[in-house]
Amino acid sequence: MSYRVCRKFTGSLFRVGDHLCKVFLEPMEEYRPGFYRWNVGFAIGKSRRQLNDWYRRKKNRRARTLNQVMRGKAGLTAISKGNDEVLKLRWNLHPGDHLAIDCTSRYPEKQFRAFKRWCKNRPEWIIDEDRKEFTWYRPPYPVDPLRLKYKITGVTPDDPMICTTGRNYFKTFYFQPLTLYILLSNGKIVNQ
């Protein structure tokens, strides 16, 4: 029997006008022991098959049409709804994992400026100007001292759009003392 953590591919499909949009959320690599980096993909197309072929980098006409031509009348509405979907899907990550949005569209400068607009009100997002990448860590962070003495359980907050700084940081997970600290009184546990 294996006790390894299974991190599955996650996605969300929605419509904006007559366009079909999909947000892809997929684990890419282990950046620290037990903590994974997740990649986000966002595409607007005509069919599910076209969107999936584009994300899997198939060499067919359906995938090429998304790479070559940017069409549609949705504009920033589709990008804002895609950003909202990412904010909802981010709670599927395990505590300590991190989410990375990289700008790899046909026009990466435009994409970077559009996503930067929504990140200016969210201080927990880390913006890398050189790599054109946005990063978010699921609380508690991998270096948080709570991890040494407590068992962490991730929780989806009531409002999935909340900013995870300040007091909201502790609304995103539960923690229980490890068996070593159960014998201590509550006052001693709080002091540690």
Sine and cosine of phi, psi and omega as CSV:
sin_phi,cos_phi,sin_psi,cos_psi,sin_omega,cos_omega
0.00,0.00,0.72,-0.69,-0.05,-1.00
-0.98,-0.19,0.66,-0.75,0.01,-1.00
-0.94,-0.33,0.28,0.96,-0.02,-1.00
-0.95,0.30,0.44,-0.90,0.00,-1.00
-0.98,0.18,0.76,-0.65,0.01,-1.00
-0.98,-0.18,0.87,-0.49,0.02,-1.00
-0.94,-0.35,0.91,-0.42,-0.12,-0.99
-0.99,-0.15,0.35,-0.94,0.11,-0.99
-0.92,0.40,0.64,-0.77,0.00,-1.00
-0.73,-0.69,0.55,-0.83,0.03,-1.00
-0.49,-0.87,0.24,-0.97,0.01,-1.00
-0.60,-0.80,0.76,-0.65,-0.04,-1.00
-0.91,-0.41,0.73,-0.69,0.02,-1.00
-0.47,-0.88,0.25,-0.97,-0.01,-1.00
-0.93,-0.38,0.60,-0.80,0.16,-0.99
-0.78,-0.63,0.96,-0.27,-0.09,-1.00
0.90,0.43,-0.81,-0.58,0.03,-1.00
-0.99,-0.16,0.19,0.98,0.01,-1.00
-0.99,-0.16,0.57,-0.82,0.07,-1.00
-0.98,-0.20,0.80,-0.61,-0.04,-1.00
-0.87,-0.49,0.55,-0.83,0.02,-1.00
-0.63,-0.77,0.69,-0.72,0.11,-0.99
-0.95,-0.32,0.81,-0.59,0.01,-1.00
-0.96,-0.26,0.71,-0.71,0.05,-1.00
-0.76,-0.65,0.90,-0.44,-0.16,-0.99
-0.63,-0.78,0.71,-0.70,0.07,-1.00
-0.94,0.34,0.73,-0.69,-0.06,-1.00
-0.96,-0.28,-0.77,0.63,-0.08,-1.00
-0.41,-0.91,0.32,-0.95,0.07,-1.00
-1.00,-0.03,0.93,-0.36,-0.06,-1.00
-1.00,0.01,-0.34,0.94,0.16,-0.99
-0.60,-0.80,0.34,-0.94,0.01,-1.00
-0.86,0.51,0.89,-0.46,0.02,-1.00
1.00,0.01,-0.06,1.00,-0.02,-1.00
-0.84,-0.55,0.71,-0.71,-0.11,-0.99
-0.90,-0.44,0.44,-0.90,0.11,-0.99
-0.98,-0.19,0.78,-0.62,0.00,-1.00
-0.95,-0.30,0.64,-0.77,0.04,-1.00
-0.97,-0.24,0.57,-0.82,0.03,-1.00
-0.91,-0.41,0.73,-0.69,0.11,-0.99
-0.83,-0.55,0.60,-0.80,0.00,-1.00
-0.67,-0.75,0.80,-0.60,-0.03,-1.00
-0.65,-0.76,0.49,-0.87,0.06,-1.00
-0.84,-0.55,0.81,-0.58,-0.05,-1.00
-0.45,-0.89,-0.30,-0.95,-0.05,-1.00
-0.99,-0.16,-0.52,0.86,-0.07,-1.00
-0.61,-0.79,0.28,-0.96,0.04,-1.00
-0.89,0.45,-0.65,0.76,-0.03,-1.00
-0.90,0.44,-0.64,0.77,0.03,-1.00
-0.90,0.45,-0.68,0.73,0.00,-1.00
-0.90,0.43,-0.69,0.72,0.00,-1.00
-0.93,0.38,-0.63,0.77,0.05,-1.00
-0.89,0.45,-0.64,0.77,0.02,-1.00
-0.90,0.44,-0.70,0.72,-0.05,-1.00
-0.93,0.38,-0.57,0.82,-0.01,-1.00
-1.00,0.07,0.10,1.00,0.03,-1.00
0.82,0.58,0.71,0.70,0.07,-1.00
-0.94,0.34,0.44,-0.90,0.00,-1.00
-0.98,-0.22,0.94,0.35,0.05,-1.00
-0.68,-0.74,0.09,-1.00,-0.10,-1.00
-0.91,0.41,-0.60,0.80,-0.01,-1.00
-0.87,0.50,-0.71,0.71,-0.02,-1.00
-0.95,0.32,-0.62,0.79,0.00,-1.00
-0.90,0.43,-0.55,0.83,-0.02,-1.00
-0.90,0.44,-0.55,0.84,0.05,-1.00
-0.96,0.29,-0.52,0.85,0.01,-1.00
-0.97,0.23,-0.56,0.83,-0.13,-0.99
-1.00,0.05,-0.65,0.76,-0.14,-0.99
-0.81,-0.59,0.74,-0.67,0.12,-0.99
-0.97,-0.24,0.93,-0.36,-0.02,-1.00
-0.83,-0.55,0.18,-0.98,0.09,-1.00
0.85,-0.52,0.36,-0.93,-0.04,-1.00
-0.95,-0.31,0.03,1.00,-0.09,-1.00
-0.95,0.31,-0.64,0.77,0.06,-1.00
0.87,0.49,-0.75,-0.66,-0.06,-1.00
-0.94,0.34,-0.33,0.94,0.04,-1.00
-0.88,0.47,-0.69,0.73,0.01,-1.00
-0.91,0.41,-0.64,0.77,0.00,-1.00
-0.92,0.39,-0.64,0.77,0.01,-1.00
-0.92,0.38,-0.65,0.76,0.05,-1.00
-0.93,0.37,-0.57,0.82,0.09,-1.00
-0.90,0.43,-0.63,0.78,0.05,-1.00
-0.90,0.43,-0.65,0.76,0.05,-1.00
-0.89,0.46,-0.62,0.78,0.04,-1.00
-0.91,0.42,-0.62,0.78,0.04,-1.00
-0.90,0.44,-0.65,0.76,0.00,-1.00
-0.91,0.42,-0.50,0.86,0.06,-1.00
-0.98,0.20,-0.65,0.76,-0.05,-1.00
-0.96,0.29,-0.34,0.94,-0.07,-1.00
-0.89,0.46,-0.34,0.94,0.00,-1.00
-0.98,0.19,-0.09,1.00,0.12,-0.99
-0.97,0.23,-0.24,0.97,0.01,-1.00
-0.95,0.31,0.45,-0.89,0.07,-1.00
-0.99,0.15,0.49,-0.87,0.00,-1.00
-0.82,0.57,0.78,-0.63,0.00,-1.00
0.99,-0.17,-0.36,0.93,0.05,-1.00
-0.94,0.34,0.33,-0.94,0.04,-1.00
-0.75,-0.66,0.51,-0.86,-0.09,-1.00
-0.96,-0.26,0.72,-0.69,-0.01,-1.00
-0.81,-0.59,0.82,-0.57,0.09,-1.00
-0.94,-0.34,0.92,-0.40,0.03,-1.00
-0.94,-0.33,0.53,-0.85,-0.06,-1.00
-1.00,-0.06,0.99,-0.13,-0.04,-1.00
-0.81,-0.59,0.52,0.85,0.01,-1.00
-0.99,0.15,-0.15,-0.99,0.04,-1.00
-0.92,0.39,-0.56,0.83,0.03,-1.00
-0.87,-0.49,0.99,0.15,-0.11,-0.99
-0.91,0.42,-0.51,0.86,0.02,-1.00
-0.90,0.43,-0.71,0.71,0.02,-1.00
-0.89,0.46,-0.70,0.71,0.00,-1.00
-0.89,0.46,-0.67,0.74,0.00,-1.00
-0.89,0.45,-0.70,0.72,0.01,-1.00
-0.91,0.42,-0.61,0.79,0.00,-1.00
-0.92,0.39,-0.71,0.70,0.01,-1.00
-0.95,0.33,-0.52,0.85,0.02,-1.00
-0.91,0.42,-0.50,0.87,0.03,-1.00
-0.88,0.48,-0.65,0.76,-0.01,-1.00
-0.99,0.13,-0.35,0.94,0.00,-1.00
-1.00,0.08,-0.18,0.98,-0.03,-1.00
-0.93,0.38,-0.41,0.91,0.05,-1.00
-1.00,-0.08,0.08,1.00,-0.03,-1.00
-0.83,-0.56,1.00,-0.05,-0.08,-1.00
-0.94,0.35,-0.24,0.97,-0.02,-1.00
-0.98,0.22,-0.24,0.97,0.05,-1.00
-0.99,0.16,0.72,-0.69,0.03,-1.00
-0.99,-0.16,0.82,-0.58,-0.05,-1.00
-0.96,-0.28,0.83,-0.56,0.06,-1.00
-0.95,-0.30,0.97,-0.24,-0.07,-1.00
-0.92,0.40,-0.59,0.81,-0.07,-1.00
-0.94,0.35,-0.72,0.69,-0.03,-1.00
-1.00,0.02,-0.09,1.00,-0.05,-1.00
0.81,0.59,0.85,0.52,-0.08,-1.00
-0.68,-0.74,0.58,-0.82,0.06,-1.00
-0.90,-0.45,0.70,-0.71,-0.06,-1.00
-0.79,-0.62,0.65,-0.76,0.06,-1.00
-0.69,-0.72,0.74,-0.67,0.02,-1.00
-0.98,-0.22,0.73,-0.68,0.03,-1.00
-0.97,0.25,0.84,-0.54,0.01,-1.00
-0.91,0.42,0.49,-0.87,-0.13,0.99
-0.97,0.24,0.52,-0.86,-0.06,-1.00
-0.91,0.42,0.40,-0.92,-0.04,-1.00
-0.87,0.49,-0.43,0.90,-0.03,-1.00
-0.99,-0.14,0.13,0.99,-0.01,-1.00
-0.92,0.39,0.75,-0.66,-0.02,-1.00
-0.91,0.41,-0.25,0.97,0.06,-1.00
-0.87,0.49,-0.50,0.87,-0.06,-1.00
-0.90,0.43,-0.42,0.91,-0.04,-1.00
-0.96,0.27,-0.53,0.85,-0.13,-0.99
-0.90,-0.44,-0.12,0.99,-0.08,-1.00
-0.74,-0.67,0.46,-0.89,0.13,-0.99
-1.00,0.02,0.81,-0.59,-0.09,-1.00
-0.98,-0.18,0.73,-0.69,0.09,-1.00
-0.80,-0.59,0.84,-0.54,-0.01,-1.00
-0.95,0.32,0.59,-0.81,-0.01,-1.00
-0.76,-0.66,0.65,-0.76,0.13,-0.99
-1.00,0.08,0.85,-0.53,-0.01,-1.00
-0.93,0.37,0.27,-0.96,0.00,-1.00
-0.86,0.50,-0.67,0.74,0.05,-1.00
-0.96,-0.28,0.96,-0.27,-0.06,-1.00
-0.93,0.36,-0.14,0.99,-0.02,-1.00
-1.00,-0.05,0.07,1.00,-0.12,-0.99
-0.91,0.41,0.42,-0.91,0.11,-0.99
-0.99,0.11,0.70,-0.71,-0.12,-0.99
-0.99,-0.11,0.49,0.87,0.06,-1.00
-0.97,-0.23,0.30,-0.95,0.04,-1.00
0.93,0.37,-0.69,-0.72,-0.03,-1.00
-0.93,0.36,-0.41,0.91,0.00,-1.00
-0.93,0.38,-0.31,0.95,0.02,-1.00
-0.84,0.55,-0.65,0.76,-0.06,-1.00
-1.00,0.08,-0.09,1.00,0.06,-1.00
-0.99,0.12,-0.09,1.00,-0.11,-0.99
-0.98,-0.21,0.01,1.00,0.03,-1.00
-0.37,-0.93,0.39,-0.92,0.15,-0.99
-0.96,-0.29,0.46,-0.89,0.09,-1.00
-0.67,-0.74,0.65,-0.76,0.02,-1.00
-0.83,-0.56,0.60,-0.80,0.03,-1.00
-0.89,0.45,0.59,-0.81,0.10,-0.99
-0.93,0.36,0.25,-0.97,-0.09,-1.00
-0.86,0.51,-0.48,0.88,0.02,-1.00
-0.89,0.45,-0.57,0.82,-0.09,-1.00
-0.99,-0.11,0.03,1.00,0.02,-1.00
-0.92,0.38,-0.50,0.86,-0.04,-1.00
-0.97,0.25,-0.24,0.97,0.01,-1.00
-0.99,0.13,0.41,-0.91,0.07,-1.00
-0.97,0.26,0.30,-0.95,-0.02,-1.00
-0.88,0.48,-0.60,0.80,0.01,-1.00
-0.90,0.44,-0.65,0.76,0.01,-1.00
-0.94,0.34,-0.58,0.81,0.03,-1.00
-0.91,0.41,-0.67,0.74,0.01,-1.00
-0.90,0.43,-0.64,0.77,0.00,-1.00
-0.91,0.42,-0.47,0.88,-0.02,-1.00
-0.99,0.17,0.00,0.00,0.00,0.00
